[in-house]
């Protein structure tokens, strides 16, 4: 990736394990598109003082020249409340990988 990955945590305690997982997944995005110019990731747990109804959310913003902005926004559903944060992170990156594949395919056809 041309620029470093920016990771923000909101209501989630930063850990080495989370940081490594996110950075490995972000580096993998280069396999789908080798000209990503920006990658911002936000991991949040809104209203973390409550114990129910407050799922994790992961948002990935990627910029690909010439001016393509891609966003993957994943959050836990009501039936997934007990799933680990790593699953939400994995789902967000899978969504971003699909978007990058589609973008690269469209760019090739132009």
GIZI-V893122 format. One record per run of one state. SS is the DSSP state (H for helix, E for strand, - for the rest). FROM is the first residue (numbers start at 0). LEN is the number of residues. Records with the same first field share a line. If there is no record, write none. Layout:
BEGIN
SS=FROM-LEN / FROM-LEN
END
This chain:
BEGIN
-=0-4 / 10-5 / 31-4 / 45-10 / 64-3 / 75-2 / 80-4 / 109-1
E=4-6 / 35-10 / 55-9 / 67-8
H=15-16 / 77-3 / 84-25
END
